[in-house]
Amino acid sequence: MTVWVLGDQLTREVGPLSRADDERVLMIEAREFARKLPSHPHKLVAVFAAMRHFRDELRADNYTVEYHTVETFGEGLDAHFADYPGDRLECMRPASHGADERLTGLVDERGGDLALVENELFLCAPDEFDDWADEDFKQEDFYRMMRRETGYLMAGDDPVGGEWNYDTENREFPGSDYEPPDAPWFEPDDLTETVVEWVDEAFSGGYDEPPYGGDWADQEKFGWPVTREASLAALDAFVEERIDKFGPYQDAMLTGEATMHHALLSVPLNLGLLHPREVVERVLDEYEARDLPLASVEGFVRQVVGWREFMRHVYRREMPELASANQLDADRSLPELYWTGETEMNCLAEVVDGVRKRGYSHHIERLMVLSNFATSFGVRPAALNRWFHAGYVDAYHWVTTPNVVGMGSFGTDALSTKPYVSSANYIDGMSDFCGDCAYAKTKTVGENACPFNALYWDFLGTHEERLRGNGRMGLVYSHWDDKDEDERAAIRERADEVRALADDGDL
């Protein structure tokens, strides 16, 4: 038997390799993964460098590792079965929709046998989720179930501190003396540098639809963790230097501060180098040892145990319809500024610049700047989702699709009960972006009025029939009711002007 290790299952802590004795290991570095859709250079480096490091670590521990560098999975399997006819492969189920059937078909065609076993890189198994979920399941209910099942932050049957959620304490904006800790950065070794050079040569401008207009020259030097050792060091850095203020500042946005107190663990988590259980339990151990702020610890536990796990199951249950969901019938293309960063809107320019440079922005920038603008602008959810997949170092379909199509774009109500759109008020309250912006945050119409304001009110007017009955939208529609026809007409005119400016590259 051979254990087949996929590029996002790089673990010996769980799964078949945790139980393997002297089985062979198969790894296939298939370049079609990188060529199928545009990806940020740092994403490609992270995947391929992590795979090669994992291969070398296994070999150093006396595993027999077959490593095929090929264009397609089929070619890798051809080479494997040429050496081991009729072999039986064992592999954890991939998280991407349809991958089970594709991999099984490729193995069957070559006379082999593929046993797909449970993907143990998550905390909640599909059967467990499906047994729990009713027809109207909600993320908050799932999170509470997971807290009870794991015992995380529980005092018997009750949550530690008496509350399940400390969100209201986690919306602070840092003062002028705020100095965030330096982000952990890992110097690429020779192996990783070889991958960096290959990615730069093979994929800079090599797509039919290249991200960033084919210009990756402004990317920062790669420094994400791509080994188990580096990933554990990244976890230590978060727990020792960042978790204390993670909670209060998790929604804040600051010019020039891309990472602040965020965990920066999504890359090793999504590659399988870290397990969500060890990440959460490391934070909880530190919470008990150092008496860390409960709001910070609970906020992080909720992101990993509640949100990340919930995304996986929403994706699993709602695909393939989720990928094309578009309940608001949005029909506009994504503005070119998402690729170039060329806009006078300071918030968008700042966040897109960070994505271009490092393939990263934190969750509120993703939701309340990038997705907020695209949704109120009327962008097709699938188009925004494609951009997120191209732009982020931690992008995988199982996590971007529910986040972007479901929550970010409100393409479906399978995930969210309301659209996450706002005027400039929210961005001004949680960032310093508006202070130096060419647009006036207090103006809705007229010259230099902030585009977010007119787009927001125009969005509410356009979708009034669909959204007014939503109980969570009552207050905003009461404000819409206060606007007379002349004001509404001026809003529509300004929103149309904003869209035209963006389409022409002049926003």
N, C-alpha and C positions, 0 to 999 in steps of 0.2 A: 504494500500500500504506500501511497505517496500523499503527503500533506501539501495541498496547494494553498499558498499564502498570497492573497491579493494585496495590492498596493496600499489599501487603507485598513489592513488587518495585521499590522506589524507588531505582533505581540506573542510572547511566550507565557504571559501571566494567566490567560484564559484561552479557551478554545482548543482545537486539536493539538497544537504544539505544546500546550501545558501538560498534556497527557502522553505526548509522544515519547517513545523510547529510542529506537534506532531507525525510525521511518525516514525515507527520503523526503526532501522538501523541494517542491517545484515553485519557482517564481518566474513570471513572464513580464518583462518590461516591454509593453506593447506601445509603440509610438502612435498608433491610431488614437489612443486616448488623448494625446496632446494635439493631434491634427483635426479631430472631429469638430471641436468648437474652440473658439479663441479662449485662451486662459492667460492670466497674469504670469509673467516670467517667474515670479517668486513661487507661485503655486506649482509650476512645472518643476522647478528646482527642488522644492520641498518634497514632492512625491518621489521623484527619481533618485534624489540623493538619499532619502530615508530608506528606500528599497535597497539600494546598494550597500548602505551601512548595515542594514539588518542582515543582508546576505553574508557580509564579511563577519559579523558577530556570530552568526550561526556556525559558519565554517570554523571560526576560532574555537568554538566549543564542540568541535568534532561532528557536527551535522553534515550529512551529504546533501549539498544544495545544488540543484540544477537551476541555472539562471540563464534564461534566453532573452537576448536583446534583439527584438524583431519588430516588424511593422504591425502585425496583428496577433491576437490571441491564437487564431487558427494556426499560424506559422509556428508559434511556440509549442502548441500541442502536437503539431506534426513532428517536430523534433523530439518531443518527449516520447511519443508512442512509437517512433522509429527505434528507440532504444529499449522501450519497455512495452511491447505489444500487449494490448488488453489490460493494461494496468488499471487498478482501482484508485481513484483520487478522492480525497476527503477535504472539504473546504467549508468554512463558515458561510452562511447565506449572505450574499452582498446586500447592501442597503438600498441600492438603486432599483427602481421599478423595472421589471422585465429581465433583469440580469440573470436571475435563476434559470429562466428558460433558455436564454442565449448561451450561457456557459454549458448547461446540460446538453443542448443540441450540438455544440461544437465537440464535446467529448464523445457523444453517441456516434456522430459521423465518423469518428476515427477508431471506433471499436472499443472504446474504453468505458469505464463506469464512474460516474460522479455521485458521491454521497454528500449532499448538502446538509450541514448540521446547524443548530441554532447559533446565531450571531451573539456571542457572549460579551460583546463590547458595549452593550447597553445594560441598563439596570432593570428594565421592565420588558419581559418577554412578550411576544405577540399574543400568545394564549392568555396570559395574565391580563393584558390590556383588554382583549376582546371579551373576556369573562366579566370584567368590571364595567365596560362601557355600555350605556343604554343608548337609545336613539338620539338623545339630546345631551351628549357628554360635553363637559366644560373643563377648560384647563385648570381652573382653580380647584374643582372637585378632584381632578386627577392628582394634582399636587398634594392635596391633603391625604388622599389615599396612599401616595408614595411615602409621605412622611410617616404615616402609621405603619406601613409595611416594613420600612427600613429602620424605624425607630429614630431617625435623624431629628434632632432638636425636639424630642418628645419627652414629657414628664408623665409617664403612664399613658393615659388616653388623651392628655391635653398637650397643646404645644407649649414649649418652653417660653416663659414670659407672658403666657396667656393670650397671645395673638398669633394667627397664622401668617400674617403679612405685615411688614413694617414699611411699606412703600411710602407712606406719608412722611416718614423720617428720612427718606433717601432722595430728596429733591432739593438739596442745598446747592448754592453756587459759591465757589471758593472766593475768598477775598483777594485783594491785590498782592498780599504777601505769600500767596500759595506757591509752593515749589514742589511739584510732584517728584517722586523718585525716578531715577533713570530706568528706562525700560531694559530688561535683560536682553543682551545681544550676544550672539554666539559666532565667533570668528570661524568662517568656513575653513575646513581643512582641505588637504590636497584633493581628496575625492570629491568633496562638494564643489570646490573651485572648478574641477573638470566638468561637472554637470552645469555649472553656471556658464562656462564658456560655450559648451555645446548648445544650451538653450538660447543664448544670445545669437549664436551663429545660425541655428536651424529655424528659429521662430520669429526673429525680429522682421516684421513685415511679411511673414510667410503665410498669412491667412488670406482667404478671399475677402473676408470682412474683418480686417485687423482691428483690435481695440486700440484706442488712443491714436487713431489715424496712422498706425504703423510705427509710431514714434515711442520707443521705450527708453530713449536716451536719458530721461530724467529719473529713472528708477534709482532708489538708494541701493547700497550694497546689501546683498542678502545676509540675514542674520537670524533666521528662525531656527528653532531646535529641530534637528533631524535624526537624533539618536535617543535611545532610552535614557542615557546618562544626562544629556543636555535637557531633555524634557523634565526629568526629575529636578534638575537645577532650576528650570523655569518655574516649576511648582514651588520650590523652596523660596524663590525670589518673591513670588506673589504672597505667600503666607507670611514671610518674615518682613516684607517691606511695603506691601500694598493693601492687604486685606482690611487694615484698620479703618481706612477712609474710603474703601471701595463703595460702601453703601451710600453715604451722604452725597458723594460726587459722581455716582454712576450715571446720572442723566445730564451732567454738566458738559458743556462744549467750550473749549478755549482755543483761541488762535495759537497755532504753533505747538499745541500740546495734544498730540494724537493719542497717547496711551494713558496718561493720567494715572489713576489707580486701578485700571482694568486688569483682568487676569492674564490676558494674552496666552491662553492655553488652548484655544480652539484648534490650532494647527496640530499639535501633538495628540489631542483628543481625537480629532477626525482622521488621523493617520493610524490610530491604534497604539501609539507609543505610550499613552497614558490611558488609564481606565477611569471612567467617571466615579466609580466607587472609591478608588484610592485618592482621587482629587478631593472629593467631599470629605472623606474621613480624615485626611491630612488637615483640612481647614478646621474640622470639628475638634481634633486633638489640640490644635493651637488655640482654639477658642477656650477650651477648658484650662489649658496651661497658662494663658496670658490674660484671661478675662477680656477678650476682644468685644467690641460693640456688637450686641445681638443683631441690630438692624443690618450691619454689614454682612455678618455671617449668614443670616437668614436670606438676605438678598442674593447672595452668591449661591446658596443651596437651591433657591428657587430657580435660578437660571439653569443649573445643571440637572437637578432632579425633576423639576417641574417642566420647564420650558423645553430644554433640549430633548428630553425623552418624549414629550408630547408631540413635538414636531415630527419625530421619526414615525410615530403611529398615525398621525393625521396624514402624512405623506403615504404611508403604506396602505391605509384604508381608502383614501380618496383618489389615488391614481388609477387610471391615466387621466381621468377627467380634470383633476386638479391643475395639470400643466396648462390647459387651455381655458380654464375657467375665466369668465369675464361677465359677471352678472350686471355690471353697470354699462356694458356695451361700449367701453372705451375703445377708440379707434385711431388714436394719433400715434405717430412714430416718436421714438425717443429723440429729444433734441441732441444735436451734435455736441453741445457743451458737456454732456456726460462723458464723452470720449476725450475732449480737448481741455476741459476746464476753463475755456475762454468765455467768461461772463463777468459783468459788473456786479452781479449778486455775490456779495462777499462770502455768505454762508456756503453757497454751492461751489464757488471757486476754491475755498479753503478745503472742503471735504473731498471734492474730486481730485484736487492736487495730492492729498494724502493717499487716496486710492491708487493714483497713477504711480506714486513714488514707492509705496510699500505694500500695496494690495490689502490695505487695512483701513477701517475706521470703526469706531465703537458703535454699539447697538442703537443709541439714540440718533446719532448722525445718519445711520442707515435708514431708520424709520422716519424721523421727524424732519430731516432735510431732504435726503435723496428720494425716498418713497413718497413723502408728503408732496413734494413738488410734482413728481411724475403723475401721481394720482389726481391731484387737482388740475393738472395740465391736460389730463385725459389720455395718458399713454396706455397702450395695450399692456396688460399685465405680463404677457409672455415676452414682450420686448424688454421690459424692465428686468424680468427674471434672467433673460439672456445676458444683459449687461452685468448683472450681479455675478453671474457665473464666470464671466470674462474678467471681472475686475478684482475679485477677492482671493486672497491666498488660502482661505479656509472654505472656499465654495465647493459644495457637493450638492447634487440635485435633491437629495433627500432632506437637506436642511434649507437650501435657498428657496426651493419651490413653495413649501408651505409658508415660509416667512414672507416672501416677496409677493406671491400671488394671493395668498390668504390674508395675512395681516397688513402688509405694506400697501397693497393695491385694492384690498377689499374685493378681489375678483370672485370670492365665494364667502359665504357666511359659515362654512364648515369650521372655521377657526376663530374668527372675530365676530362680535355682534354689532360692531360699528366701524366706520372707516376712520383711520387715524390721519385726519387732515386738520390743518390749523392755519391760522393767519400768522403774521409776523410776531404776534404777542408771545406765543410759546417760545419761539426761537430767541427772541429778545430776553425773555425771562430766564432761559437756561444757557445763554451763551454771551460772548462778547462780540459776536459777529456783526451785529447791527451798528455798532459805534462808528466804524470806519467805512461803512457801505455807501455806495453812490446813490442808493435808493433810500427813501424816507420810510422808516418803519411805521410812522403814524398816519401815513396817507394811503387811501384806498384807490383813489382815482386821480387823474391828472398827471402832469409831467413828473417824473422820478418817483412816483408812488411805488411802494414795495410790491413786486409782482405777487408775492404770497397772499396779500390782502384781497385783491380783486379775484384771483383764482379761487381762493377759499369761498368767498361769497357766491361766485358764479357756480362753483361746484354744488353748493347747497341748493341754489335755485334750479340748476339743471336736473338734479336728482331728487327734487322735493317729493314727488309722488312715491318714489321708492323708499325714501329715508324718513319722511316726516312721522310715520307711525312707529318708528323705533323709539322706545322709551328713553334710551340714553341720549337722544338728540333733541328732546323737548326744549331745553333751555336755548340752544343755538337757534332753533327755528322761531322761538319767541323774539329773538333779536332780528331775524330775517323779516318777521312780520312788521317790525317797526319801520322798515324801509319802504318809502313810497315808490311809485312806478318810475319817476324820474331818476331816483337814486339807483334803482335796480338796472335801469337802462344804461346809466353811466358805468356801472360795474361790469355789465356785459361788454360794453365797448372797450373798457380798459383790459379786460381779460382777453378779448380777441386781439387787441394790440400786443399784449404780452406774448401770446402764442405766435403771432406773426414775427415779432422780433426774435424770438427763440429759434423759429424755423429758419430765419435768415442769418442766424449767427450773430445777431446784434444786441442780444439782451444784456 
